[in-house]
Structure formats: structure tokens, C-alpha cells
Amino acid sequence: MRTAFSGRVRRVAACTALALSAGMLLATPASAGTPVPGPVAEQPSVSVELPTRALVPAPTGRAGAAAAAGDTKPLADLNSDGWEDSIFRALNGKLYSALSDGGGAEFLAGRGEVAKDVIPIGNQGGTSVRPEVLVLSETGTLTMYQDAHRDSYYTERTVGAGWQVYNKVFSPGDVNGDGRADVLARTHGGELFLYTGTGHMTGPLSTRKRVGSGWDLYDQLAGVGDANGDGRGDLYARDRSGRLWFYAATGDPGRPLATRRLIGQGWNTYNQLVFAGSGRLAARDKDGTMYLYDPMGGGTLSPRHKASDTGGWAGVSHFANSGALPHTGKAGLYARTKGGNLYWYGVTSRGVLSARQQASDESGWNGIHLFHLSSLDPDNMGDFGWIYEDGLSVGGAFIGWGWNAYNSVAGPGDLSGDGRGDLLARDRGGVLWLYKGNGRGTAFSSRIRVGDGWSAYNKILGAGDYTGDGRADLLARTKGGDLYLYAGTGSASKPFKARKRIGGGWGAYQHIVAPGDLNADGKADLLAATPGGTLYRYTNTAPGTFAKRVQLGTGFQVYNFMN
């Protein structure tokens, strides 16, 4: 796996590292020039257990062949056997496939950007019977991979831009009954739009049609194909209380989805609902076990049974055509010991941290203003930055001088709505400034003043979405221990809504950390460590609320920095 600093300049001066480790300070340069770099921290590789078979295995023999022939068209048949295969993004940031007949491999291995979301749309009329697969980037570019194959043979074509206006994009299958799979997309404000398949490879989706509003009531939207036997693609929606609702496709262009029907409660035990083909709904629990629910007519579902490969689904951060909002940008934390050594903890899908790994060969990180930011470039990995001798460096790239003016720096993600990670900095007068990122982590635009009075807070942090609308948000703790949420707006000129109080008592913690999404449900979570070294997890239940804390470990008093 690439490190957080792959492809960037790596400049390490031995004399500087020696001076830092000895606690010495170098003289501030008289003029701006080539900065003296510090030791470069590495984000270690992530080892993940991956499934070896698709959610639904292909039956063997004549009965299996007959079933496949009479089945609804799969959306991700990568091995041309007539059965649905599984595509997913693993915890290491790469895409993989798991096939119905067993086996799998890295998928779209040549792709340069992280796949924020993956939407298989079946065969749309290309040059073969193989499927087309849409991939959405963090910056809103929609790319179609035509005739996708198990071994990643494909034709790549950009088919859209500006798709960062949506927080959820998925395919329920063929909604309008013309034989081609369609796409649904929901805005941050809850409007749902339908894009029907055209069958044209240069423009595979029609102009969007508004389906309705109020869809922000749901934290997961999952298509399932034909769940009621009428040949059209249907979908399920889960609200934040855990109730599951069924929406049948009507075939009416003016009203493509029927009135919802309540299916059941208690579905918030799952962190992702997933399209499994032929009307089946898959669901992964918090321990990483995948379950299947078969269609029983009218949207009702059978009792659950385990998916084909029960060991390996915990290594998946996001499934293709998953119901959850896709989370990218940050997945772990850095911690510095009192001796100046730096360590890395990665996240898992089970709500716990991976074993710590050394993140730098050099000690001497004490006395330097460090911070861990949501990804500023297309690699989906948090970026490590520091201010030393008035100069800002991020991931080994020197940004510029004058940064000693700031006493707090945070990188919660995209605050301006362009899909690129941004930077926040608070000056010593309490003014908060926004620096829009360039999408490569190498430079920022001119700063924008976004608020005053931020000296009231002794901690400003964030890494992703805390409200469930898909936008990056910010958290801030007062000196009295109250925690406040500033919900993101997606506007650079006014990036936050009015603050909302989360609760009190947060002053009991020496460290509060925004590691990203700890349980792979698409929502950003929190960690907090007491002065005595006990580490707790706060799982985000959205909007702007957290579950009761859970103890994860002890001994964290050895760190004087966690971020």
C-alpha cells in the first residue's frame, strides 16, 4: 500500500534530525527559501482480511444454470456466469472483487484516485455482455469503466462532473422497466433524483429527474433489484431509529416510486446494507459478519442467513452499491510519546483500533506543532503536518512561512463543497481562517475569514461527517468542557451553521481525537483519552449525537500528543 507521503518530496536532513532529537532549536531563517525539513513520518501499510467469494455463490450443475437464466440481470457480473459478484473498497483504500465462483483480485488496479463510491450498473449495451461500473471520485468526477472484467480489463471514460453535490449515489437496478439499470442520487438536503440508463456508452445516463424530497430522513439507501417480481428495480431505506422501509418501483415516469411500506425495526444493528442481487438484501453487523435476506414478496424479507464467505467482510470499508454514505479522508491517528517517538493506529470496521506501529524512524518530535488532517490529495489517507520555525509542511511538501501566527490547525475535510480537503487555522486573536485546498496537498488558496471568538475553545477538531448529511463538520471544546458541533454547509464563505451543544464533561479528557469512521457505517466517530490513560470510543449515531462511551484500552498516558 502507498504511504501517506507516496509520490511526494522526501527531504530529510541528518543534521536537522540530530538537532531535533537533542532538543535543540535551529535559528529562524532570515528570508523565505528552501525550508529545513524535519524527519518524515510514514503511515504504515494496512493488512486486511478479504473475502474470497461473492455474497451469493453461483449454484453448481444444471439447476444452477437454469436459475441463472431465469434470474433478473445482475449489475456486477464480472466473470460472465450470470450471477452477481461483489466489489468493495478495503480498509487499505484499494478496490477488490470477490466472485460468485470463488476467488477475487484487486479491481481497477491502475486507477490513480481513491474510489469514494462504486456503482455497478450492469450491461448497458457495450461491446460485450460484461457490465459497466461507475466510480465516483472525492472531487465529484464520475468515471465509467466499460465492459469491466474480473481481471480488470476495461475501457475508461469520464461521464460526469460535479457529482459531489450528492451524498449518496446507487443503483436499484432497472427502475423504469426498459431493461437497463438506472441510478438514484440524493443531495445533502434530501432531494432524490433519478438518472435512467440510455444504453449509450458516451452518455450512459439521462438528464436527471427529481423523484422527491425529504429523503434525508434515511441514513442508508440500498437498491436490491426486483424484490416483488414485477421486473423493476426496488429499494430499501433505513431511518435513524433503525426502521426499514420498502419502496417499490412503479414503472410510471411521473411517479417512479410507490408509497413506502414499513418492513421492520432493529436494523440499526448493521453498519452497512448492501445490494446482493435478485431482490436480496445483504447486511453486515458490527462484528463483520454478513447476512442475507431473500425476497418473500411485496418487499417482505426472509429470516436472515449467513453469506457465503463469513470470514473477511470485516476488512471492507465500503461496498459497491452500499446503502451507507461513503467515508473517505482519514482512517486512524498518530500518537507521540513523551520521548518524542511517533506511532500510528489504524481503524477497523469493528470499532476498535489496530495494533500500533512505529510511524517514524526518528525521535525528536517533541516541541513541534503537529496535526493529522483529513486527506488533502486523492489518496484517501490522512495527511501528517507540522509547523516548525514558522514554516508549514504537509506530508513532506513545504507549504509556506508565517504559520506561527496560528495556535490551532485542523483539517476536517471538504468545507467548501468542491470535493477537496481544506484547512482551518485559528490565529492568536481567536479569528478562524479557512484555506481551500488544491486537491493535491501542495498549496492552498488565499485565506478566508470565517469567524471570531474561537479563543473560547481549547480544542478544535473534526474528520468527516457528524450530522449524517455527507458534509464535513467541525467540533470544538470550551475551556469549561462543553463540546459543540458546527455542522458544515458546503460554502467557503460561511462554512458552518450555528453551533449545537453536544454535551458537557469533555474537560475530563486530556486528548480528544477525530480518527474518522471507526465502524465503517459512513459516519465520523470520536476517541477520548483521560489523563490516567484510559481510551474511550464515542460512536456517532447522527445527527450530532454519540452513543454511550465504550472503553477500548488503557496505557495511553504515555502520549503527550494524539491526533
N, C-alpha and C positions, 0 to 999 in steps of 0.2 A: 504494500500500500504506500502511496505517496505520503510524505510527511507534510506537516503544516507549512513547510518552507520549501517544498519542491519547486524547482524552476526559478527560484529567487536568488538574488546575490547572497553569497555566504562569505562574509568577510570577518575573519577572526584574527585579531592582533594578539600575539602571545604576550607582549609586554602589557597590554591592557588587561588581559585576563589575570596576569600575575598581580598587577596593581589592585585590581578589584578584590581578588581573593585575600589580599593582605589588608584590605580595608582602606587603602589609600585613595585619595581623590586627585584626579588629574586637573590641571588648570583649564578653565573655560577658554575655548578658542577665541582669539581676538576678533576674528571675522568668520563669516559663514564659508565653509569649504568642505572638503571631504571629512565626514564625521569619523571619529574613532569609535569603532563598534565594540559592543560587549560580546560575551560568549553567546552563541546561538542555541536556543532551546529547541528541542525536537519533540513533536507529537508522535509518540511511538505507534507502531503498527497495531491494528486491532485484529485479534484472532477470533473468528466466529465459527460456530457450528451451523451448517447449512443443510436444508432438506435435500434428499436425493430422489424424491418422487413428487409429482404434482399432487394437489389436494385431492383429486379424484383419479384413481388409476384406471387405465383402459382395461376393460374385461378381455379375457382371452377366449379364443375359439369362435365358432360360428355365431353363438349367441351375442358375443361382444360386438362382432362386426355388424350384425343386424341392428343392435341397439344404437350403434353409432350412426348408421344410415338413416334411422328414423328420428334422430335427436335434432334439437334446434342447433343452428350453426354456432360453433364455438368462436370466441373472439381472439383466442391466443393459441391456435393450433400450430405450434412451431415444428412439429415432426410429421405433419400431414397424415395423422392416423384417425382424424375425425373427432378427437377428444381434446378437452380443454387442458392446456398446460399452464404452469404458474410462472409469473415474472415478478421479481421483487428487488428492492434495494436492501442490501445487507448493512449491518452496523458499521462495516468498513467503508461505506459510501459507494460501493460498486453495485452494478446490476447483475443479476443472475437469473437463470431459468431452471426450473425443475419440471421434467417431462412426465407425461402420463404413462409412458412405457418404461420409466426409470432413467436415472442419470440426469445430468444437467451440466451447465457450464456458465462461465461469465458471459453476459449478454451485452451486445453493443460495446465490446471492449475498446473500440477505437474512439469512442465518444470523449470529447475533451472536457465537457462540463458535467457537473453533477446533475442527475435526473431528479428534479424536485418531485415530479409526479409522472406516472406511466399509465397510458390509457390504450390498451389494445382495442381495435375496432373491427377485427375480422377481415375477411377478404372483401375489399371494396371494388373489385373489378380490375385488378392489376394484371400483370403478365403471367401470373401463376395462381394456384389455389391457396398460396400461403397468405398469412394475414398482414395487414398493415398495423403498425404500432405507433401511436403518438407519444411523444416525450415532451414534457413541459420543463423549461429551464427556470432558474430562480429569477431571471430578469424578464420572464414572460414570453420568451420565444417558443413557439410550438413547432416541433420538427416531426415529420412523418418518415418512418422507416418502412419502405415498401417491400413487400414480399419477405418479411422477416423469417429467419430460419433458425433452427436450433444451434447452428454453428455460426450465427451472426452474419450470414450473407444478406445484404440488403442494398436498397437504393435510398439514399438520404436526401430529403427535400424539406426546406423551410416552408411551412404553410400558414404561418400566422405570427403576429407580434402583438404586444400589449395585453397578453393574457394574464398578467399579474393583477389585473382588476378583479380576478376571480379567486376565491379561497378554496374552491372545490370544483374539480373537473373530472367527469367519469362517464362511462358508457353503460347504459342499462341493456344494450342490445338494440334490436330493431323496434323503435317506438311506433313508427307510422305504418309498418306492415309492407314496406316496399322491398324487403329482402336485404337491406343494408343496415348495418349498425349505425346508431346515431349517438350524439354526445350531449350531455347536460352540463351546464356550468352555472355556479352560484356566485353572486357578487358578495362583497363584505357586508353589504347592507341587507342581504337576504333575498334579492331578486334572483329568480331561476330562469335560465334561457336554454332553449333547445336549438341545437345545430343538427340538421338532418344530413345523412350521408348522401353524397352526389354521385359517387362512382367514378369521379374524375380525379386522376392522380395529382394534377397540378392544383386543384382546388377541391379537396375531398369533403369539405363541409360547406353547407349552405349559409346564407345570411342568418344571423340569429333571430329567434322568435321568442318573445317574452312569454313564459309559462305562468308566472305568478310571483307574488311577494310573500314575505313572512316566513321564508324557508330558513332564516337564521335561528328559528326555534330548535333546529336539529344540530346535534354535534357530529352526527355521522349520516352520510347518504351513500347507499350501496345499491347498484344495479344488480340484477340476478338473471337477466334473460327472461324467458317466458315462464312465469310461475303459475299461470292459471290455464294454460292450454289453448290460448287463442292466437298463438303465433306472434305476439307482440312482446317487446321488452318491458319489464316491470321493475319497480324499485322499492326498497325499504328505507325508512328514515327513523333514526333513534333520537328522541328528545333527551334533554339533560337530566330528566328524572329517571331515565332508563326504560321508558316505554317504547315499544317498537310498533311502527305504523307501516301499512302496506298501501302503495299507490299503483293501481293497475293502469296500463296504457289503454286508451280508448280507441285509437285509430282516427279520431276526429281532429283535423288540423287546427280547428279553433279552440279545442279543449283537449289537449293530448293526454292529460292525466285525470283519472277519476277521483272522486272524493275519497279521502284516506279512510283506512279501516284499521282499528286497533288489533294488534296481534297478540301482545303480551307485555309483561313487565319484567324487571330484573335484568335487562340486557346490558346494564352498565357494568356488569361483571367482566365484560370483554373490552379489550383495548383497541381491537380493530375488527370490523365487519368487512367481508371480502366476497366479491363475485367468484363463484366456483363453477358456473356454467349450468345450463339446462334447468334454470329455476332454483338451483341450490344456493343456499347462503352459508358461507363459512364464517367462523368466529374464533378469535384467539383469546384465551383467557390470560390472566396476569402471570401465570406460571409458564406461558409459552406453548401450551397445548392447543392444537387446532381441532375444532369440532365442525361437523357438517349437519345442516338441516335440509331435508328434502322437501320439495313442494307437495302439499296434500290437497291443493285445490282452493281457489278463492283467496290465495295469499297465506293460508294457514301452513304451518310447518310441522314436520315430524319431530319426534323426540331426537335429541342430538346423538350423534355417534362420532367417534374419533376419525380424523382424517388419516390418509394412508401413511404418512410419514410423521410419526408423533414426536420424533426427537430432532430438532433442528429448526423449528419455526421460531424459537426464541432469538435466533441470530438475525431475524428480519426486522428492519426498522420501518419499512413501508412496502405494502403490496400494490401491485398494479390493480387498478380499479378497486382500491380500498375505500371504505366509507369514511375513514379518518382524514382530517386535514393533514397534509404532508408537512413535516417539520424538517427544516434544514438549518444550517448555520453554526451550530455549536453542540458538542456532544461529549462533555467531560469538564474537568477542572485541573488547574495547576495548583500546587501547594509548595511553599518554600519553608524549609526548616530554619531553626534559629542559627544554624551553622552556615546558611546560605546555599544549601543544596535544593534543587528543583525537582519535583516529582509530578507525575501525571496519573490521573484516574479517569478511565473511560466510563461511559454509561452502558447499560444493558437494557433489554426490553422488560426486565423483571423488577425494575425499581431499585436495584442495588448498583454499586459501583464495581468495576473490575479491579483486580489486584493492582496495586500501584507499580509504576515503572519509573525508572530514572529518566528524567526529561532533559538533562544536560550533563555533559562530561565535565563541566566547570562548576566550581562553587563560586562564592563571591557575589551572589545575587542580593545580598542584604544592602540596604541603603539606596536601592534603586526603585523608582516608582514603576511598578509592574501592573499589567492588566491583561485580561483574557477577553477578547472581543468575539462577537458573532462574526462569521466568515465575511471577509471583505472582498473575496475573489470567488471564482466559480467552483472551488474545490470542496465546498460544504464543510470544511473543517475550521473550527475556531482559530483565530489568529492571536498570536502572543506578541504583546508590545511592551515597550518601556520608554521612559523619559530619563535620559542621562545627560548631565551637563547641558541642560536646556534644549536638547535635541530629541525629537520623537523618532523612534524606529518601530516598524511593524513587520514581523516576520522576516527580519533581515534586511528590509528595504528602508533606507533613511527617508523620512518624510520632510523634516524641516526643523528650523530653530524657533525659539520663542515659547516653548511649551511649559516652561517653569511658571508661567502665568496661571497655570491651572493646577488645582489641588484634587480634582476628581475627573476621571476619564471612564466612559462606559461605551460599550458597543452593543446595543440591544437588537440590532438587525436593521432592516429597511424601514426607515421612518418617513421617507418622502414619497413612497409609492411607486418608485421606478424599478424595484426588484433588487437594488444594490444595497449592500450593507453600509450603514452610516456610523458616524462617531459623534458622541456628545462629550463636551468638556465644560466644567464649571470653573470660573475664574475665582480669584480670592475675594472678590467683592460680591460673590453669590449669584452672578449672572451665568445663565446656562446658554451654551452656544452649540449649534448643530453644524457639523461638517459633512456634507454629502460625499459619499464615496464614488470612485470612478469605476467600480466593478472589478478592478484588478488588484486593489490593495496597495497601490503605489502612490496615490495622490488623492487630495480632497479639494473640493471647490471652496470658494471663499465662505467664511463662517457666516451663519445666520443667527441673530439673537432671538432666542425662543422663550426667555423667561427670566424673572428676577426673584430674589428672595430664597434661592436654593441653598443658602448657608444654613437654613434651618435643619438641613439633613446631614447626618454623618455617614450615610451610606446611600449610594445611587447605583442601581444595578438592573439588569434585565438581559434576557436571551430568548426572544421569541414571543409567543402569543399567550397571554394570561386571561384573555376575555372570551376566547373561542370564536373570534371573527376572522382569524387568519392574519391580522396585522401585528406588528411588533409593538410591545408595550414596555412601560418603564415602572420600576418600583423604587420607593425612596423611604428610608427610615429616619424619623426625627431623633433628636438627642434625648427625648423622653421615652423612646422605644415604640412609638406608633409607626405602623407600616402603612404606606399609602400606595395606591395604584393610579398611574397615569395611563389611561387607555390611548393607544395610538389612533391617529386619524388618517394617516397616509398623505398628509400635506406637510411640505417642508416649512412653510411659513407659520403654521400653527400645528405642530406635530402631536399635541396631546389634548385630550378632553380634560374637563375639570377633575381634580383628584377625587378618589374614593378611598375611604379608610378601610383597610383590611382588618386591622385589629391592633391591640396593644401587647406589651410584654416582650417585644422583639429586642429590647435592650439587654436581655439576658444572654444574648449570643455574641461571642467575640467575632465570629465570621458568619455572614450570610452570603450564599453563593447561588448564582444562576447558572446551572450546568447545562441547560437545555431541557430536552424531553427525556425523563428518566424511565418511563414505562411504555414508550412507543405508541401513545394514544394521540399524538399530534399536538399536545398542549405542553407548555413550558412549566417546569416544576422548580422547587427550591430545596436547598440544603442549608442547614444551620448547625454551627458547632459552638458549644459552650466553652467558657474559659477552662473548664476541667477536662475538655477533650471529647465529650460525647457528641456524636454526629447524628442529626435527625433529618428525616425526609419529610417534606410537605408536598404532597401530590396535588396538582392543580385540578380542581373539579369544574372550573369555569361557570359563569363569568365572574372573574375576580374573587374566587373563593378557593380555599385549600382544605383538604381532608385533615383529620387529626394527625398529629405528627407521629412518625414511626422511627424508632431508634435503629440506626444502621451499624453503629460501631463506636468504639472508644479509642483513646490514644491520640486524638487529633490535636492535643495541646502542644505537640512537638512543632506545629506550624505557626509561623507568625504572619503568613500570607496564604489565603485561599481565594481563588477566583476562577 
